């Protein structure tokens, strides 16, 4: 593989790593420090006392999804010769998820508006309820986003699988990860006890394994092959 493709692959890996780290911070770590789903009063108290952390989470989320615009375009440059139609589909599905995020984050701006302009509410209880309403709306938006976080992985995984210069097993994991996201969304939407089932645990593994795996491969190996009996 030529030097240009290697540079493109490693740049994609770097973007992917930044996106993964940003996602962990903005979608998992910071919410875990602030949001108490069973207590509106504690959630409001945490956000007011740690407003800067709440804002940091928003900024990290915005930067993460700006990267999510750039990453599929770089991957398109790397993989479009494998199958141009699927490469375009990969970009489209990814960009739809970005659009949903930027609409969805308005819910967090509404939370900041409420805590800064208490004249919008008549009591502390009402303020707590309205804050939780917007937090719940934001979480609902994330649930919808899962559809497209999954869908973009299928064409991406297929392109990886067929590329000839990236590991086939990572392509398979990415494609299976697509269905993992879809199963998680529809399972959680249709069945109230879905999160307590073994299916929810199994469905959650392929996507992160595939995404973190391809991220590290692109970043470290680029488009270089490792031969294991002429197979990946």
N, C-alpha and C positions, 0 to 999 in steps of 0.2 A: 504494500500500500504506500502511496506517495505521502510526502511530508505534509502537504496541504490537508489531506484527509485526516491524518493523525492530529494535526492542530485543531481541526474542526471537531473531531471526536473528543479531544481533551477539553476543549472549551465547553462542549455540551456537558461533559462530566462535571466540570466546575460549576456550571449553572445548575445542574441537577442537584449537586451537593448543597449549594446555597439554598435551593428551593426546599429540599428536605429539612435542613436545619431550621429555616424560617417557618416551615409548616409545623414542626415540633414545638417551636417556641410560641407561635401565635394561636395554634389550634389545640394544643394540649397543655403545655406547661403553664402559661399565664392564666388561661381559664381555670385551671385546677387550683390556682392560688386565690382566685377571686370569686368564682361562681359556686354557690352552694344551692344545688337544684331544689332541695327540700326546704330551704329557708330564704324567703324573700328579704327578710330584715337583715340577715347576715350578709347576703349578697350586696345589698345596698350599702351597708356599713363598709364592706371590703372595698367597693368601688370608690366610695367617697374618701376613705382613708388612704387608698392606693391609686388615686386617679392617674398619676403619672405612669404607673405600671399598666393601667388599663389603656392609656394612650399609646404607650410603647407597643403593646400588643397589636393595636390597630395599625401603627406604622410598619411594624414587622410584617403584618399580614398584607398590607398594600405593596410593600417592596417584594414580598414573596410572589404575589400574583403578577406583578410587573415582570418578574423573571419568568413566570409561567407564560407570558406572551413571547418572550425571546427564545426560550428553550425549544419549543416545537419548530420554530423557524430555523434554528441551527440544526436540529435533527432532520428537518426537511432537506436542507442542503446536503447533509451527510447521506441520507437514505433514499432520496427521490428517484434515483436511477434504478432502484430495486423494483418499485412499483409506484408510478407517479400518482395514480388515482388514490391509493391507500395512504400515501404520504400527505396528500391534500386533506383526506378525511381525518387523519391524525391531527393536523393543524386545526381544522374546523372544530372538532370535538373539544380540543384543549382550549381554544379561544372562547367557546361557549361557556365553559366552566369559569373562565376569567370574568366574562360579562356578568354571570350570576353572582360572583363574589362582590363585584363593585356595586351592584344593586343591593346586595344583602348587607354590606357593611354600613349602609345608611341606618340600619337598626341600631348600631353602636353609636353613631353620631346622635341619634335620637335620645339614647341614654344620657349622653353628655349634656344635651340640651335640657333634659328634665332636671338633672342634678344641679345645673347652673342657673336654671330659671324656675324656681320652686313655685312661682305664681301660677304655673300651669296646673298645679295640683292643689287640692284643698286640705289634705292631711298627709301625715307620714305614711299611713297605710295605703292611701291612694298612690303615693309616690312609689312605694315598694312594689305595688301591683303593676304599675305602668312600666317600671324598670324591668321586672320579670317578663312582662308581655313582650317587650322588645328583645330581650335576651332569648326568649323562647322562639320568637320569629327568626332571629339570627340563626339559631340552631336548626330550625326547620329549613332555612336556606342552605345550610351545610348538608342536610340530608338530601336535598334535591341535587346539590353539587356532586354528590357521590355517583350519580348516574353518569355524569360526563367525566369524572375522575376515572371511572371504569371504562367508558366507551373509547377514550383516546388510547388506552393501553392495548386494545385488540389490534388495530392497524399497526401501532408501534411495535408490538410483539411480533407480528407477522413479518414486518420489514426486517427486524433483528434476525428472526429465524431464517429468512431467505437471503440475507445479505451476503453470506459467505465469508464475512470478515468479523462477525460478532458471534458469540456463543449461542448455539441453537437452544440450549436448555434455559438460558435467560429469556429468549423469545417466548418459549413455552410458558414460563412462569408469568410473564407479562400478560399473555393471552388468557391464561387461567385467572389471573388477577382481575381482569375485566369482569368475568362472571362472578368473582368473589364480591366485588363492589355491588353489582346488580342484585345478587342474592341478599346481601346485607341490607340494601335499601328496601327491596320488596318484602323481604322477610320481616324487617322491623316495622314496616308500614302496615302489613296485613295481620301480623300475629303479635299480640301484646307480650307474650312470653318468649319471643324469639331470642332475645339476648341471653336467656338462660339455657339455651340449647347448645348441643355440641356442634351443630351446623354453624352457628355464629362464630365459634372459635376457629373451626377449620377454614371457613370462608375468608377469614381475616388474614391468613398467613401468606398466600401466594403473591399478592400485590406488593407489600413492603419488601419481601425477599427479592422479587424480580426487580423492583425499582432501585433498591439500594445496591443490588448486585450489578445492574447495568450501569448505574452511576459510578461505582468504583472501577468497573472494567473500562469504561470510556475514559475516566480520569487517569488511570494508571497505565492501562495497556493501549489505549487508543484503538487503532484498527489492526494492531498486531495480533497474530494468531499464536496459540500455544497448541502444540500437537500432542494428542494423547492417542497414539495408534491411528493417526490421520483423522481422528474425530475429536469434537469438543467434548 
